[in-house]
């Protein structure tokens, strides 16, 4: 397993990060612990969670993911594991999360973080991320910015001051952004540097063969500002494994269990693009999932790729992809398919 530094900070993270959003919904506590044990045995030291997990978000299950991670973490050497979690931002409902997230301000940050720390059974988190912007921004499959949807938002300086207070209290080591735009990242960086506030160590955005929207703008931010990507959904919600080809809905698969949850991928060019990538992989003796993960991991702006699995077999295959290097001709053919089906799951 290889390790990379997040941003300009001191967090050394494995190039594979274990995503945990199925813990508490599709995975029991025992299964969650089995995954965590296996990942750790393979050199994975980076775990990503969120206060609103598991998904799909429900009042009955909210917080279980962190609870399951916490009951495992309490038995580990804390300094050997890098734990990331996220504060739920306003704008998407979730009335059951702290009575409905209203703002990324000091009161909300302290309440959300203290709840996460209690569930995680730890005194601190290594990386605390804003799950999506406090302000309006199209994301999760929305492609167009609509000014009339703008809403009152907490000033970025105030958000950073709230984060600064928990960093100074020793409850957070580094902060991160998620589902952000180039403008948003640059504002967070500019204000942090001007005011001596915490500088974001990473960006967690969707990135896969089906969504390479990070490349045109945010990759330049990574290059010039030193803030890398932690990509989520590298398998395109399972579409890039090939299991949904020709309209298949395997028993127990996420889109079989929760059809509305895949709205970002319910777009006309997702299926033909996924089929083209699967055919390319098989023509080169690769599994579609391994090729998709190897592609994401090969990008120079990626620090650690978040993988999630519901079975140990899936997790084993995903971690094995860390050893796969794609040949030049395969990468050229990937780009050719991307030209035919650019960002079908944006």
C-alpha positions as CSV (number, residue, x, y, z in Angstrom):
1,X,0.0,0.0,0.0
2,X,1.3,3.5,-0.9
3,X,0.7,6.5,1.3
4,X,0.3,10.2,0.4
5,X,0.3,13.4,2.3
6,X,-3.0,15.4,2.3
7,X,-2.3,18.9,1.2
8,X,0.4,20.8,3.0
9,X,-0.5,19.1,6.3
10,X,1.0,16.1,8.1
11,X,-1.7,13.6,7.4
12,X,-0.2,10.5,5.7
13,X,-3.1,8.5,4.2
14,X,-3.2,5.2,2.3
15,X,-4.0,5.6,-1.4
16,X,-7.2,3.6,-0.7
17,X,-9.7,5.0,1.8
18,X,-12.5,2.8,3.3
19,X,-15.9,4.5,2.8
20,X,-18.4,3.5,5.4
21,X,-21.8,4.9,4.2
22,X,-23.3,1.4,4.0
23,X,-22.6,0.6,7.6
24,X,-25.8,0.5,9.5
25,X,-28.0,0.0,6.5
26,X,-26.6,-2.7,4.2
27,X,-24.0,-3.8,6.6
28,X,-24.4,-5.0,10.2
29,X,-22.0,-4.0,12.9
30,X,-20.3,-7.4,12.7
31,X,-19.9,-7.0,8.9
32,X,-18.6,-3.4,9.4
33,X,-16.0,-4.6,11.8
34,X,-14.9,-7.4,9.4
35,X,-14.4,-4.8,6.6
36,X,-12.5,-2.5,8.9
37,X,-10.3,-5.4,10.1
38,X,-9.6,-6.6,6.6
39,X,-8.8,-3.1,5.3
40,X,-6.4,-2.4,8.1
41,X,-4.7,-5.7,7.5
42,X,-4.1,-4.6,3.9
43,X,-2.5,-1.3,4.9
44,X,-5.6,0.9,4.7
45,X,-5.2,3.5,7.4
46,X,-7.9,6.0,6.2
47,X,-11.6,5.8,7.1
48,X,-14.3,8.2,5.9
49,X,-17.7,8.6,7.6
50,X,-20.3,11.4,8.1
51,X,-22.8,12.3,10.8
52,X,-25.8,11.8,8.3
53,X,-24.7,8.2,7.4
54,X,-25.7,5.6,6.5
55,X,-27.4,6.1,3.2
56,X,-30.0,6.5,2.0
57,X,-30.5,8.9,4.9
58,X,-33.3,8.0,7.3
59,X,-34.2,9.2,10.8
60,X,-34.2,5.6,12.0
61,X,-30.6,4.9,11.1
62,X,-28.8,8.3,11.3
63,X,-25.6,8.0,13.2
64,X,-25.3,4.2,13.0
65,X,-22.3,4.4,10.7
66,X,-20.2,6.4,13.2
67,X,-21.5,4.2,16.0
68,X,-20.2,1.1,14.2
69,X,-16.9,2.7,13.4
70,X,-16.6,3.9,17.0
71,X,-17.2,0.5,18.5
72,X,-14.3,-0.8,16.3
73,X,-12.1,2.2,16.8
74,X,-12.2,2.0,20.6
75,X,-10.2,-1.3,20.3
76,X,-7.5,0.1,18.0
77,X,-4.4,2.1,18.5
78,X,-5.9,5.5,17.7
79,X,-2.8,7.1,16.3
80,X,-2.6,4.3,13.6
81,X,-5.9,5.2,12.0
82,X,-6.8,8.4,10.1
83,X,-10.5,9.1,10.8
84,X,-12.5,11.5,8.6
85,X,-16.1,12.6,9.1
86,X,-18.4,15.4,7.9
87,X,-20.8,17.9,9.2
88,X,-24.2,17.9,7.4
89,X,-24.9,21.3,5.7
90,X,-28.2,23.0,5.2
91,X,-30.3,22.9,2.0
92,X,-31.3,19.2,1.8
93,X,-33.8,18.8,4.6
94,X,-32.8,15.9,7.0
95,X,-34.9,17.3,9.9
96,X,-33.7,14.4,12.0
97,X,-30.1,15.5,12.0
98,X,-29.7,17.9,15.0
99,X,-33.3,19.2,14.3
100,X,-32.5,20.1,10.8
101,X,-29.0,21.5,9.8
102,X,-29.4,25.3,9.6
103,X,-25.9,26.6,9.1
104,X,-22.2,25.9,9.2
105,X,-21.7,28.3,12.1
106,X,-19.9,27.8,15.5
107,X,-23.0,26.4,17.3
108,X,-23.7,23.9,14.6
109,X,-20.1,22.8,14.2
110,X,-19.6,22.3,17.9
111,X,-22.9,20.3,18.2
112,X,-22.3,18.2,15.1
113,X,-18.7,17.5,16.0
114,X,-19.4,16.6,19.6
115,X,-22.1,14.2,18.4
116,X,-19.7,12.6,16.0
117,X,-16.9,12.3,18.6
118,X,-19.3,10.6,21.0
119,X,-20.4,8.1,18.4
120,X,-16.9,7.5,17.2
121,X,-15.6,7.0,20.8
122,X,-12.6,9.3,20.2
123,X,-11.4,12.6,21.4
124,X,-10.6,14.0,18.0
125,X,-11.0,13.4,14.3
126,X,-8.1,13.8,11.9
127,X,-10.1,15.4,9.1
128,X,-13.4,17.3,9.5
129,X,-15.2,18.1,6.3
130,X,-18.1,20.3,5.3
131,X,-20.3,17.7,3.5
132,X,-21.5,20.2,0.9
133,X,-21.5,24.0,0.8
134,X,-23.6,26.1,3.2
135,X,-24.4,28.3,0.2
136,X,-26.5,27.2,-2.7
137,X,-24.5,25.2,-5.3
138,X,-25.8,22.6,-7.8
139,X,-24.5,19.2,-6.9
140,X,-25.4,15.5,-6.5
141,X,-26.4,15.3,-10.2
142,X,-27.5,18.9,-10.8
143,X,-25.6,20.3,-13.7
144,X,-26.7,23.9,-14.0
145,X,-26.2,26.9,-11.6
146,X,-29.5,28.7,-11.2
147,X,-29.1,32.1,-9.5
148,X,-32.7,32.2,-8.4
149,X,-32.0,29.3,-6.0
150,X,-29.4,31.2,-4.0
151,X,-30.2,31.3,-0.3
152,X,-28.9,33.1,2.7
153,X,-25.6,31.5,3.8
154,X,-23.0,31.8,6.5
155,X,-20.0,33.8,5.4
156,X,-17.0,31.7,4.6
157,X,-14.9,33.6,7.1
158,X,-17.4,32.7,9.9
159,X,-17.4,29.0,8.8
160,X,-13.6,29.0,9.0
161,X,-13.7,30.7,12.4
162,X,-16.0,28.0,13.6
163,X,-13.6,25.3,12.3
164,X,-10.7,27.2,13.9
165,X,-12.4,27.0,17.3
166,X,-12.6,23.2,17.2
167,X,-9.0,22.9,15.8
168,X,-7.7,25.0,18.7
169,X,-9.7,22.9,21.1
170,X,-7.8,19.8,19.9
171,X,-10.9,18.1,18.6
172,X,-10.0,18.4,14.9
173,X,-6.5,18.1,13.3
174,X,-7.3,19.3,9.8
175,X,-10.3,20.5,7.9
176,X,-11.6,19.6,4.4
177,X,-14.1,20.6,1.8
178,X,-16.6,18.4,-0.1
179,X,-18.8,18.8,-3.2
180,X,-17.2,22.2,-3.7
181,X,-16.6,24.3,-6.8
182,X,-13.4,26.0,-7.9
183,X,-14.7,29.4,-6.7
184,X,-15.6,27.9,-3.4
185,X,-12.3,26.2,-2.8
186,X,-10.3,29.3,-3.8
187,X,-12.4,31.5,-1.4
188,X,-11.8,29.1,1.5
189,X,-8.1,29.2,0.8
190,X,-7.9,32.9,0.3
191,X,-9.7,33.8,3.4
192,X,-7.9,31.2,5.5
193,X,-4.5,32.5,4.4
194,X,-5.4,36.2,4.8
195,X,-6.9,35.7,8.3
196,X,-4.7,33.0,9.7
197,X,-7.5,30.4,9.8
198,X,-7.3,26.7,9.1
199,X,-6.4,25.9,5.4
200,X,-8.3,23.0,3.9
201,X,-6.2,19.9,3.4
202,X,-8.4,18.2,0.8
203,X,-11.4,18.2,-1.5
204,X,-13.8,15.3,-1.5
205,X,-15.8,15.4,-4.7
206,X,-17.3,12.7,-7.0
207,X,-14.9,11.5,-9.6
208,X,-15.0,8.4,-11.9
209,X,-15.0,7.4,-15.5
210,X,-18.6,8.6,-15.6
211,X,-17.9,11.9,-14.0
212,X,-14.6,13.6,-14.8
213,X,-15.9,17.1,-14.1
214,X,-13.1,17.7,-11.6
215,X,-10.5,17.9,-14.4
216,X,-11.2,21.2,-16.1
217,X,-11.1,23.6,-13.2
218,X,-10.5,21.9,-9.8
219,X,-7.4,20.0,-11.0
220,X,-5.7,23.3,-11.6
221,X,-6.6,24.3,-8.0
222,X,-4.9,21.1,-6.9
223,X,-1.8,21.8,-8.9
224,X,-1.4,25.5,-7.9
225,X,-2.7,25.4,-4.3
226,X,-1.6,21.9,-3.2
227,X,-5.0,20.7,-2.1
228,X,-5.6,17.2,-3.5
229,X,-8.8,15.3,-4.3
230,X,-10.3,12.5,-2.2
231,X,-12.7,11.1,-4.9
232,X,-15.9,9.4,-3.9
233,X,-18.1,7.1,-6.0
234,X,-15.1,5.9,-8.2
235,X,-17.3,3.0,-9.3
236,X,-20.2,5.3,-10.3
237,X,-22.6,3.9,-7.7
238,X,-21.8,0.4,-9.0
239,X,-22.4,1.1,-12.7
240,X,-18.7,0.7,-13.5
241,X,-18.6,-2.8,-12.0
242,X,-20.8,-4.0,-14.9
243,X,-23.5,-5.4,-12.6
244,X,-26.2,-3.1,-13.9
245,X,-25.5,-3.8,-17.6
246,X,-28.5,-4.3,-19.8
247,X,-30.8,-3.1,-17.1
248,X,-29.9,-5.8,-14.6
249,X,-30.8,-5.3,-11.0
250,X,-29.0,-7.9,-8.9
251,X,-30.6,-8.9,-5.6
252,X,-29.1,-6.9,-2.7
253,X,-27.5,-4.3,-4.9
254,X,-27.9,-0.7,-3.9
255,X,-30.0,0.4,-6.8
256,X,-32.2,-2.7,-6.4
257,X,-32.8,-1.9,-2.8
258,X,-33.1,1.9,-3.1
259,X,-34.0,2.9,-6.7
260,X,-34.5,6.6,-6.2
261,X,-31.1,6.9,-4.5
262,X,-29.2,6.7,-7.9
263,X,-30.8,9.7,-9.5
264,X,-27.4,11.1,-10.5
265,X,-26.9,8.0,-12.6
266,X,-30.4,7.9,-14.1
267,X,-29.3,9.7,-17.2
268,X,-29.4,8.5,-20.8
269,X,-25.7,8.1,-21.5
270,X,-24.7,6.3,-18.3
271,X,-25.7,2.8,-19.4
272,X,-24.0,3.0,-22.9
273,X,-20.9,4.6,-21.3
274,X,-20.7,1.9,-18.6
275,X,-21.1,-0.8,-21.3
276,X,-18.3,0.7,-23.3
277,X,-15.9,0.8,-20.4
278,X,-16.9,-2.8,-19.3
279,X,-16.2,-4.1,-22.9
280,X,-12.8,-2.3,-22.9
281,X,-11.9,-3.8,-19.6
282,X,-12.8,-7.3,-20.6
283,X,-11.0,-7.0,-23.9
284,X,-7.8,-6.2,-21.9
285,X,-8.3,-9.1,-19.4
286,X,-9.4,-6.8,-16.6
287,X,-12.5,-6.6,-14.4
288,X,-14.5,-3.5,-15.1
289,X,-14.3,-2.5,-11.4
290,X,-10.5,-2.9,-11.2
291,X,-10.0,-0.8,-14.4
292,X,-12.3,1.9,-13.1
293,X,-10.5,2.1,-9.8
294,X,-7.1,1.9,-11.3
295,X,-8.0,4.8,-13.6
296,X,-9.0,7.0,-10.7
297,X,-6.0,6.1,-8.6
298,X,-3.7,6.9,-11.6
299,X,-4.7,10.6,-11.7
300,X,-2.0,12.9,-10.4
301,X,-4.4,15.1,-8.4
302,X,-5.8,12.1,-6.3
303,X,-4.4,11.5,-2.9
304,X,-6.7,8.7,-1.7
305,X,-9.6,6.9,-3.4
306,X,-12.7,6.2,-1.4
307,X,-14.0,2.7,-1.9
308,X,-17.1,1.2,-0.4
309,X,-18.3,-2.4,-0.4
310,X,-21.1,-4.5,1.0
311,X,-19.1,-7.8,1.0
312,X,-15.6,-8.8,1.9
313,X,-15.2,-10.2,-1.6
314,X,-16.0,-6.8,-3.2
315,X,-13.6,-5.1,-0.7
316,X,-10.8,-7.6,-1.5
317,X,-11.2,-6.9,-5.3
318,X,-11.3,-3.2,-4.8
319,X,-8.1,-3.1,-2.6
320,X,-6.4,-5.4,-5.1
321,X,-6.9,-2.7,-7.7
322,X,-4.3,-0.7,-5.8
323,X,-1.6,-2.8,-7.5
324,X,-3.0,-2.4,-11.0
325,X,-1.3,0.0,-13.4
326,X,-3.1,0.7,-16.7
327,X,-1.1,0.6,-19.9
328,X,-1.0,3.6,-22.2
329,X,-3.2,2.1,-24.9
330,X,-5.9,1.4,-22.3
331,X,-5.8,5.0,-21.1
332,X,-6.0,6.2,-24.7
333,X,-9.1,4.1,-25.3
334,X,-10.6,5.4,-22.0
335,X,-10.2,8.9,-23.3
336,X,-11.8,7.9,-26.6
337,X,-14.9,6.6,-24.8
338,X,-14.9,9.8,-22.7
339,X,-15.0,11.8,-25.9
340,X,-18.1,9.9,-27.0
341,X,-19.8,10.0,-23.6
342,X,-18.4,13.0,-21.7
343,X,-19.4,13.1,-18.0
344,X,-22.7,11.2,-18.4
345,X,-23.2,11.2,-14.6
346,X,-22.3,14.8,-13.9
